[in-house]
């Protein structure tokens, strides 16, 4: 791989909007993997879970869902991302539609449960926005 692709990007803000969920497991590991890489390159990375993506942080889903047979669980990918410094935001308005109670149903790795205004702010302040 060419070295010029591996330069540090200080002060870059990246937002990953995660709308994919358990119905498309093959799409669910890459955001955390990419977020880990970007955070390791000193980018400020946030993942915002909305739509079906909110299901990925459920206590009974994250440890049991894999993107491919024999692969790591989504919870392991989430923990790798958190270890790298990625922040995880969960969309409060999406939770009732998936019968999720933030006090009882979500994994500890989630940083906060927030409204759409936070998503709007993250979008407006990000240098890059990626959707999955």
C-alpha positions in Angstrom: 0.0 0.0 0.0 1.3 3.5 -0.8 2.4 5.4 2.3 0.8 8.6 1.2 -2.6 7.0 2.0 -1.6 6.6 5.6 -1.0 10.1 6.7 -2.3 11.6 10.0 -5.5 13.7 9.7 -5.6 15.9 12.8 -8.7 17.8 13.7 -10.8 15.9 11.1 -14.4 15.2 12.3 -16.0 12.2 10.8 -19.7 11.2 11.3 -20.9 7.8 10.5 -24.7 7.5 10.3 -25.7 3.9 11.0 -29.1 3.1 9.6 -28.4 -0.6 8.7 -29.3 -3.2 11.3 -29.8 -6.9 11.9 -31.8 -7.4 8.6 -28.5 -6.7 6.7 -25.8 -8.1 9.0 -23.2 -8.0 6.2 -23.3 -4.2 6.4 -22.9 -4.0 10.2 -19.2 -4.5 10.9 -17.6 -2.1 8.4 -18.7 1.2 10.1 -17.0 0.1 13.4 -13.9 -1.2 11.6 -13.6 2.0 9.5 -14.3 4.2 12.6 -11.5 2.4 14.5 -9.1 3.1 11.7 -10.1 6.7 11.4 -9.8 7.3 15.1 -6.4 5.7 15.2 -5.4 8.3 12.5 -6.4 11.0 15.0 -9.8 11.8 13.5 -12.7 12.7 15.9 -15.2 9.9 15.0 -18.8 9.6 16.0 -21.3 6.9 15.0 -25.0 7.9 15.2 -27.4 5.0 15.3 -30.9 5.7 13.8 -33.6 3.8 12.0 -32.9 0.1 12.1 -29.4 0.8 13.2 -30.6 1.4 16.8 -31.1 -2.4 17.1 -27.4 -3.0 16.9 -26.8 -1.7 20.4 -29.5 -3.9 22.0 -28.1 -6.2 24.7 -29.6 -9.2 23.1 -28.5 -8.3 19.5 -24.9 -7.0 19.7 -23.3 -10.1 21.2 -25.1 -12.5 18.9 -25.0 -10.8 15.5 -22.1 -11.4 13.1 -21.5 -9.8 9.7 -20.3 -13.1 8.3 -20.4 -16.6 9.5 -17.5 -17.4 11.8 -16.7 -13.7 12.2 -16.5 -11.5 15.3 -19.7 -10.4 16.9 -20.9 -6.8 16.3 -20.3 -6.2 20.0 -16.6 -7.0 19.5 -16.5 -4.6 16.6 -18.2 -1.9 18.8 -15.8 -2.5 21.6 -12.8 -2.2 19.2 -14.2 1.2 18.0 -14.8 2.4 21.5 -11.2 1.4 22.4 -10.0 3.5 19.5 -11.9 6.5 20.8 -15.1 6.4 18.6 -18.1 8.0 20.3 -21.5 6.3 20.0 -24.8 8.2 19.9 -28.2 6.6 19.9 -31.3 8.3 18.4 -33.9 8.7 21.1 -36.9 9.3 18.7 -36.2 6.0 16.9 -36.3 3.9 20.0 -40.1 3.5 20.6 -40.6 2.2 17.0 -38.3 -0.7 17.9 -39.6 -1.1 21.5 -36.2 -0.2 23.0 -36.0 1.1 26.5 -32.7 2.9 26.9 -32.6 2.2 30.7 -32.8 -1.5 30.2 -32.1 -2.6 26.7 -28.9 -1.0 25.4 -25.3 -2.0 25.8 -23.0 0.1 28.1 -20.8 1.2 25.3 -23.3 3.8 24.1 -22.2 7.2 25.1 -25.5 9.0 25.0 -29.1 8.8 23.9 -30.0 12.0 22.1 -32.5 13.8 19.8 -32.3 14.8 16.2 -30.8 18.2 17.1 -27.6 16.4 18.0 -27.5 14.6 14.7 -28.1 17.9 12.9 -25.2 19.5 14.8 -22.9 16.5 14.1 -23.7 16.8 10.4 -23.0 20.5 10.3 -19.7 20.3 12.1 -18.4 17.1 10.4 -15.7 17.3 7.7 -17.0 14.0 6.3 -20.4 12.2 6.7 -20.6 8.5 5.8 -23.8 6.5 5.8 -24.3 2.8 6.2 
